[in-house]
Amino acid sequence: MYKKNLHNQIVELLQQQSFNIAKNDSAFFARFIANATAIESLYQQLYAQHPENNRIWKQLLQLIITAYQQRPSAFVERDTKKLQQEQWFLSNELAGMSLYVDRFCGDLQQLPNKLDYFRELGINVLHLMPLFESPLHESDGGYAVSNFRKVDERFGTLQHLQQLQQNMQQQEMFLMLDIVLNHTSHQHEWAQKAKQGDEKYQDFYYMFTDRQIPDQFDASMPEIFPESAPGNFTYVPECNQWVMTVFHQYQWDLNYRNPEVFLAMLDTIFFYANLGVDILRIDAPAFIWKEIGTTCQNLPQAHAILQLIKCCVEVATPGMALLGEAIVAPKKIMQYFGTGLYVAHECDFAYNATQMALQWDALATQDVRVMLAAQEDLARKPYGTSWITYTRCHDDIGLGYEDNSIRKAGYNPYEHRRYLKNYYSGNIENSPARGTLFSINPKTQDARISGTLASLCGLEAALAKQNEVFIAESIAKILMMQAQTFFLGGLPMLFYGDEVGYTNDYTYLSDPGKSYDNRWMHRPLIDWIKNEKRNTVGSIEYQIFTQTQQLLQIRKQLPVLSDYSNITWLTPHNIHVAGFMRSYGSERIYALFNYSNKAAYITWHAFKEHVPVPKKLFNYINQQVYTVGADYEYLILPPYGIALLALQEQY
């Protein structure tokens, strides 16, 4: 009876808006009815005890209807096409690049002129780093937003963004943007009103008149940036209160215990969807619910909020996929794909940060055993969801994978991580890496690693020595790391500049708005004269660009590389070589990656669990054919070499 009343409530609201349920809006109505019970259940789970529960519930239903009404017809048509596919975002034909618009090409007006560059490389998904208004010198790279609806004037205008989206859509490209759910800038309108004493907006944040409750929170909350932003609360002299600031003092945490906050941010999500966003990257979702006595990370209510968002998006703007930027341990990351009734119904994507870090682990040690030991947890990703796979991004490299994976490989976790930190910061003799430690915790000595793909792979050091052998080796490392990212399963996301081998940019040290954050060393300012060298045969830029291009072309040729949760790791027969099989129907692809600076010799024993003998395998990388089944015949992987093998009759 209650479900009938809920459905009747929806029908009445639609009739008030003159919806033609039987005709034009039948698909929307069907989605709404299908998701209504889940939406109501999740909402009540979060807000049943709130005094304004009923009023805001009605506003939530109306907001979903309004978002659909405001959706441009071209996007509704695109939604329909995406829904007709089996999870459009799982496709092997997608490949992305993440970039800062201003550092890449100046502004949004110039970016359409670069679309040919992306298409040349093989990129059809663009992740534009935060575009919306944030205060200069207090922006946290754009993640301290002062206006969620206004493009920062450094990048252009909202109209420029819309024109870019239209150009991209005409070229069958996809747009990914960020939403910062956890916090706002202290200069946001809500924060400004809170400073002025407006109690409504003070309730949009965690604000307290004394240190009693903040001290209770601090007792169990870790510090995110212990060097540059210690503590989790900041005193606000304008209103004589303490506000929660988990990240930086200028980033105020939103209070999702207040359903008004949820409603306001869901409205912003729909605003982005109706700009034509195909993938919405939800920044720092692990932090969006706070409880005294916990770390205030990864709490059940945070997942309920994400599940509620997913259900609402599925009704009004179903062509938009959700990415949860939760950089947490493998067992925790699986929860962001949904659990229980909501398996594969929370976030469509998550970052495979663990695999990214494991690749850097293997590169430093020339040993893949830690990587292989961690795969059991990563394999639990549910069907219908996908990874964002990446070798580098705008952020640092954390080493937060499980201690047990390190122990299984025969290492001491503390000593192993210390070695990795020393290796990548160049504090080990003969280490070719040129990185820097980020956010060192003086209490625990935990730290993360900054540096570009090229510099961490040794290109910066090799260029300084003008050593051609080391230059060639560093290029091989770059391509091997990228190849595993491309073929692993998921949507590969390159970071701008890596496609032509940018090394660390140390100019950030002279910029007061950036000098405190060494992550800016791997966020380059693009020199298009350098990028044009991709057309000069033999140049470093040419070698990296054209071979990256080739790897992406191979990926797009092979539907078996779509993310159908179809990966099986090969039993290791060489601690330097990581290998896996991707399968779909009768198709099989075998990928091998040599993490050693010496050649690796692979025999049939590496394949015998999966390949009937005798068989011939074709290598897509070098176009050679190998016989599998004879112990005396080797497949030789050169130092940092790659093989992507298919049964000869398949290719």
ABEGO torsion letter per residue (X at the ends): XAAAAAAAAAAAAAAAAGBBAABAAAAAAAAAAAAAAAAAAAAAAAAAABAAAAAAAAAAAAAAAAAAAABBAAAAAAAAAAAABBGAAABAABBBBBBBAAAAAGBAAAAAAAAAAAAAAGBABBBBBBABBBBBGAAGGGABBABAABBBAAAEBAAAAAAAAAAAAAAGBBBBBBBBAABBBAABAAAAAAAAGBAAAAAABBBBABAAAAAAAAAABBBABAAABBEABBBBAAAGBBBBBABBAABBBBBAABAAAAAAAAAAAAAAAAAGBABBBBBGAAAABBBBGBAGBGBAAAAAAAAAAAAAAAAABAABBBBBBBBBBAAAAAAAAEBEAABGABBABBBBAAAAAAAAAAAAAGBAAAAAAAAAAAAABBBGBBBBBBABBABBBBAABBAAAAAAAGBBAAAAAAAAAAAAAGABBGBABBBBBBGBBAAAGBBBBBEBAAAAAGAAAAAAAGBAAAAAAAAAAAAAAAAAAAAAEEBBBBBBGAAAGBBBBAAAAABAAAAABAAAAABBBBBAAAAAAAABBGBAAAAAAAAAAAAAAAAAABAAABBAGABBBBBBABAABBBBBBBBEABBBBBBBBABABBBBBBAAAAAAABBOBBBBBBAAAGBBBBBGBAABBBBBBBGBBBBBBBAAAX
